[in-house]
Amino acid sequence: MLLGELDRATQRFGLATPSGIVSHTGIGGLTLGGGLGHTMRKFGLTVDNLRSVDLVTADAEHLHVDAGTEPELFWGLRGGGGNFGIVTAFDYQLHPVGPIVLGGPIFWPLADAPEVLRFVRDFAPQAPDELGIVMFARLAPPGPLVPPEQYGKPVLGLVLVWAGNPAEGQRVIAPLRRIGRPVADNVRPLPYLFLQSMVDGGNQHGMHYYWRSQRVPALADDVIDVIVGLTDTITSPLSYTAGFAVGGAAGRVDADATAVGERGNGFELSIVAGWPHPDPDPERHTAWVRQGWTDLRPYSAGVYSHFLSDEGAAGVEAAYGGRL
């Protein structure tokens, strides 16, 4: 099942479970890896809302797994990926969300990125749980969310989603809207389903993708410089740097409670290269990712397991720290 299918089924009743932000993501893999999304600060990660699974093990044993029947296996399934068998059914906790929520992206010219990100690093850890913040830096894509004169220009964007009373959300979001000189402000009452699929176009099927990620405890000035520098040297209009502001309910879960590991506040930063086939020099795209990843490494506190790429055993150690 895809994330969009789950969202459409639950939104018929004004309900949702925290999940990813690309609607054609497979819900199974996303769940077993942890599950970051727009409402995780309010309701936790996807695994924090997983109540039970039906599992077929490698030796063909059929198990119903939850915290009471198989506590150690259930612990590993919540963040350990598909290493324990094939999950054939998921049982999720649902929450009242939508069908209309306050949210949308705000875009700034890249020149404003240092000012905006310095504000976000102080604002996000103290923000109410209801506010989800996803950052991205890229070339502005064509479409209705930015003015035509901005197409192809480097921008910084924040996607904000408020999972609560809209009037209160307008008050909380107001300081973010006053930073710098936004070139587009799309925060308004929108269908939750729209927000859940809004970035699908930037993650198209049939393209080549390569990514690496780091988790940083804070957006230090040097980290901000790396993000800006990456955007200045971007090699493809399909490439970007993205970041989830962690914290809230997702950050208050004890590190030992699931295989996801360390929580707390911070920012999950992913450097993603995308390019069509064929490309005369694909190495320039992967080199761009690796250089950014290397530049962020001195500030890293690990990596979220779902964002592992080709780092090998060192990446597994950075994600799990020997917990599995």
Secondary structure, DSSP 8 states (H G I E B T S, - for coil): -BHHHHHHHHHTTTEE----S-TTSBHHHHHHH----TTHHHH--GGGGEEEEEEE-TT--EEEEETTT-HHHHHHHTTSTTSS-EEEEEEE--EE--SEEEEEEEEEEGGGHHHHHHHHHHHGGGS-TTEEEEEEEEE--SSTTS-GGGTTSEEEEEEEEE-S-HHHHHHHHHHHHTSS--SEE--EEEEHHHHHHTTGGGS-TTSEEEEEEEEESS--HHHHHHHHHHHHT---TT-EEEEEEE-HHHHSS-TTSSTT---SSEEEEEEEEEE-S--S-THHHHHHHHHHHHHHGGG-----GGG--S-THHHHHHHHTT--
